């Protein structure tokens, strides 16, 4: 089966359609990578598992979320995200998106 191409990118500010929060994407999975148990307990809207899922730092919170593509939308006016890990993952915010820090190996 052909994988669905991700609409959103790492560093992009997004809005969660169901829960109303904004956040920044810090990783993308081409398909759902969680457990069946997590999906059954948490993904109550039963989004497709064979489409992209995103790891998101939630603005003005300390947690991260794992969100199906269908539950996200882009924001018209991107803003800086307040999250304790934002500076650890990203190097800067250019007014539109975040840039990933260079990883040292």
C-alpha positions as a printed Julia matrix, in Angstrom:
105×3 Matrix{Float64}:
   0.0    0.0    0.0
   1.29   3.45  -0.9
   2.05   5.64   2.11
   0.33   8.99   2.41
   2.77  11.92   2.12
   2.97  14.06   5.27
   1.25  17.45   4.95
   3.07  19.04   7.9
   6.8   19.34   8.62
   9.13  19.35  11.59
   9.28  22.9   12.98
   5.8   23.83  11.78
   3.29  25.4   14.2
  -0.03  23.54  14.15
  -3.47  23.69  15.78
  -5.25  20.57  17.12
  -8.74  20.54  15.61
 -10.39  18.64  18.46
  -8.59  19.91  21.56
  -7.84  23.48  20.48
  -4.2   23.72  21.52
  -1.31  24.87  19.38
   2.12  23.32  19.27
   5.21  22.68  17.22
   5.96  19.44  15.37
   9.28  17.89  16.39
   9.01  14.51  14.64
   6.89  12.78  11.98
   6.05   9.1   11.62
   4.84   7.99   8.16
   2.24   5.76   9.87
   1.03   5.15  13.44
   3.89   3.73  15.54
   2.14   3.32  18.9
   0.71   0.2   20.47
  -2.75  -1.2   19.82
  -3.53  -0.63  23.52
  -2.58   3.07  23.32
  -4.64   3.5   20.15
  -7.71   1.89  21.73
  -7.44   3.95  24.95
  -6.3    7.34  23.64
  -7.19   7.72  19.95
 -10.92   7.91  20.58
 -11.7    9.54  17.21
 -10.15   6.42  15.58
  -7.98   8.28  13.05
  -6.32   6.27  10.27
  -3.23   4.34  11.34
  -1.84   4.25   7.79
  -1.47   8.03   7.48
   1.19  10.28   9.08
   1.28  10.87  12.85
   3.1   13.76  14.49
   5.0   14.3   17.74
   4.01  17.75  19.02
   5.3   19.98  21.84
   2.17  21.58  23.32
   2.29  25.35  23.86
   2.29  26.52  27.5
   2.49  22.93  28.77
   5.17  20.44  29.77
   3.86  17.45  27.86
   4.1   16.26  24.28
   1.38  14.64  22.21
   1.16  12.1   19.41
  -1.41  13.27  16.88
  -2.93  11.9   13.68
  -2.66  14.14  10.65
  -6.45  14.46  10.29
  -6.6   16.17  13.71
  -4.12  18.93  12.83
  -4.33  22.1   10.77
  -1.84  24.84  10.03
  -2.13  28.16  11.85
  -2.57  31.48  10.06
  -0.34  33.45  12.47
   2.49  31.24  13.78
   3.79  32.18  17.2
   6.65  31.09  19.41
   5.85  28.07  21.54
   6.41  28.12  25.29
   7.63  24.63  26.21
  10.61  23.45  28.32
  12.01  21.31  25.46
  11.61  23.87  22.65
  15.13  25.31  23.11
  16.63  21.84  23.41
  15.12  20.62  20.11
  15.08  23.81  18.05
  17.74  26.46  17.49
  15.5   29.38  16.55
  12.05  30.57  15.54
  12.06  32.74  12.41
   8.54  34.09  12.84
   7.02  31.31  10.75
   8.65  28.05  11.83
  11.3   26.53  14.05
  14.67  25.26  12.88
  16.01  22.01  14.33
  19.25  22.16  16.28
  22.17  20.4   14.65
  22.69  17.11  16.44
  26.25  16.34  17.53
  27.3   12.74  17.02
